[in-house]
Protein backbone atom coordinates (compact mmCIF):
# COMPACT_ATOMS: atom_id res chain seq x y z
CA UNK A 1 0.00 0.00 0.00
CA UNK A 2 1.53 3.31 -1.03
CA UNK A 3 1.67 6.41 1.14
CA UNK A 4 -1.15 8.34 -0.60
CA UNK A 5 -3.61 5.49 -0.20
CA UNK A 6 -2.76 5.10 3.49
CA UNK A 7 -3.31 8.85 4.09
CA UNK A 8 -6.62 8.67 2.24
CA UNK A 9 -7.83 5.76 4.35
CA UNK A 10 -6.85 7.47 7.62
CA UNK A 11 -8.55 10.75 6.60
CA UNK A 12 -11.63 8.83 5.46
CA UNK A 13 -11.93 6.99 8.79
CA UNK A 14 -11.44 10.18 10.82
CA UNK A 15 -13.99 12.09 8.71
CA UNK A 16 -16.55 9.28 8.92
CA UNK A 17 -16.11 9.07 12.69
CA UNK A 18 -16.60 12.82 13.12
CA UNK A 19 -19.75 12.82 10.95
CA UNK A 20 -21.16 9.84 12.87
CA UNK A 21 -20.51 11.53 16.21
CA UNK A 22 -22.19 14.73 15.02
CA UNK A 23 -25.22 12.76 13.80
CA UNK A 24 -25.53 10.97 17.14
CA UNK A 25 -25.25 14.28 18.99
CA UNK A 26 -27.94 15.94 16.86
CA UNK A 27 -30.23 12.93 17.22
CA UNK A 28 -29.93 12.98 20.99
CA UNK A 29 -30.90 16.67 21.14
CA UNK A 30 -34.05 16.44 19.02
CA UNK A 31 -37.48 14.94 19.61
CA UNK A 32 -39.00 12.43 17.26
CA UNK A 33 -42.28 13.59 15.68
CA UNK A 34 -44.26 10.79 17.33
CA UNK A 35 -43.02 11.91 20.80
CA UNK A 36 -43.89 15.60 20.49
CA UNK A 37 -47.37 15.15 22.03
CA UNK A 38 -45.87 13.56 25.14
CA UNK A 39 -43.32 16.37 25.38
CA UNK A 40 -46.12 18.97 25.42
CA UNK A 41 -48.01 16.99 28.06
CA UNK A 42 -44.93 16.96 30.29
CA UNK A 43 -44.35 20.69 29.81
CA UNK A 44 -48.00 21.64 30.46
CA UNK A 45 -49.40 19.16 32.97
CA UNK A 46 -53.18 18.90 32.98
CA UNK A 47 -55.18 18.32 36.16
CA UNK A 48 -56.04 14.69 36.93
CA UNK A 49 -59.81 15.30 37.14
CA UNK A 50 -60.05 16.39 33.49
CA UNK A 51 -60.99 20.03 34.14
CA UNK A 52 -58.94 22.73 32.53
CA UNK A 53 -57.38 25.56 34.47
CA UNK A 54 -58.52 29.12 33.71
CA UNK A 55 -55.30 31.04 33.20
CA UNK A 56 -57.06 34.41 32.90
CA UNK A 57 -58.55 34.16 36.39
CA UNK A 58 -55.18 34.80 38.01
CA UNK A 59 -54.31 37.79 35.80
CA UNK A 60 -54.42 40.95 37.95
CA UNK A 61 -54.16 43.32 34.99
CA UNK A 62 -57.64 42.40 33.74
CA UNK A 63 -59.47 43.17 36.99
CA UNK A 64 -60.84 46.72 37.40
N, C-alpha and C positions, 0 to 999 in steps of 0.2 A: 504494500500500500504506500503510495507516494505521499509527500508532505501535504500537498494541496487537498487531497481527499481526506486526510486525517483532520485537518483544520476544518473542513466543511462539515464533517460528521460531528465534531465537538461543538461547533457553533449551532448546528441544527438541533442537537440534543439540549443545549442550554436555552435556545430560543423556544423550543417546544415546552420545556419545563416552565419557563416564565409565563408563557401564554396559558398553560394549564393551571398554574397557581392563580393567575389573575381571574380566570373563569370561575374557579372554585370560590374565590373571594367575593366576586360579584354575585354569584348564586347564593351565597350564604347571607348576603345583605338584602336580598329582595324577597318578596312574598309571591308565591304562586297564585295565579288567578283564582283557583278553586279554594284558596284559603283566605281570600280578602274579606269574606263575610264574617268569618270567625275573628279576624283581626279587629273589625269594627265593633263586634259584640264585646270584645275584651276592653276596647278603649272607651266605649259608652255602655256601661253595664245597665241593664234594664231591671226594674224591680221584679221580685219573684212572683208577686200576685198578678202580674199581667197589666197593671195600670201604668199609664205613662205619667211622667213627672212634668208639671207645668213649670217651664223655666222662666216664664214672664212673671209669675207670681212673686218671685224674690227680687225682681228688679225695682230698685227704689227710685229710679229716674222717671218711671211712668206713673207713680202715684202723685196726686195733687198736693 
